[in-house]
Amino acid sequence: MVPLKRQIIHFDIQKPLQRHLPLTVDPTGVYFRHEGDSLITGFGEKVKPGIDFRWKRDFFLEHLWPVLGHRIANFERAKIKSGWAGIYSHNTEDQNAIVGEHPQLNGYYLACGFSGHGMQQAPAVGKGISELIITGTYQTLDLSPLRFERFAENDLIIEGAIV
C-alpha cells in the first residue's frame, strides 16, 4: 500500500452542454463528469508515492485540456474554477481493495487499498464488514475475493479499467 497523489480540476465551459454527462473515461485515461452545472476532470498520472496535497493548474493545461478539447469541442474554452489534490490508498499489487479480517491479527479488520474506487464500493464493503464482524461470515455479498491472503495465494484480481 502506498499513498499516491491524485488531482481534480473543477472547470466551466463557455456554452453549457444540453445534457449532463455521466462519468466519461477517454481511452487516454482522462476522465470527466458533471459536478452540478460545472465539470470536473482528472487523470491517474504517474507520480512517486508520497503525501502531497498541492494541486497544479499546469497539470490541467498540459495534460487534460488537450484531451478534453479533442473529445468535446466546447471544452476548448474551459475556464478553471478550482482544483484540489488528495491521496489514494493505492494497492500496488492489483489496485483493488483489501477487505476482511487480518489472517494473523484476530479481531483486526481491513478495508483499505481501494486505489481510488472506495467511494463506489464503500456501501457494499461497509455492509460486508459489519456482517463479518457480527456473524463471522459475509451474508449479503461475498467479499472473500478481496481477502488479504490473495497476495500469498497469487489469486490477484486483475481489472483493466481502473482510472
C-alpha positions, 0 to 999 in steps of 0.5 A: 500500500502506498499513498499516491497523489491524485488531482481534480480540476473543477472547470466551466465551459463557455456554452453549457452542454444540453445534457449532463454527462455521466462519468466519461473515461477517454481511452487516454485515461482522462476522465470527466463528469458533471459536478452540478452545472460545472465539470470536473476532470482528472487523470491517474498520472504517474507520480512517486508515492508520497503525501502531497496535497498541492494541486497544479493548474499546469497539470490541467493545461498540459495534460487534460485540456488537450484531451478534453478539447479533442473529445468535446469541442466546447471544452476548448474554452474551459475556464478553471474554477478550482482544483484540489489534490488528495491521496489514494490508498493505492494497492500496488499489487492489483489496485483493488481493495483489501477487505476482511479480517487480518489472517494473523491479527484476530479481531483486526479488520481491513478495508483499505487499498481501494486505489481510488474506487472506495467511494463506489464500493464503500456501501457494499464493503461497509455492509460486508464488514459489519456482517463479518464482524457480527456473524463471522461470515459475509451474508449479503455479498461475498467479499472473500475475493478481496481477502488479504491472503490473495497476495500469498495465494497469487489469486490477484484480481486483475481489472483493466479499467481502473482510472 
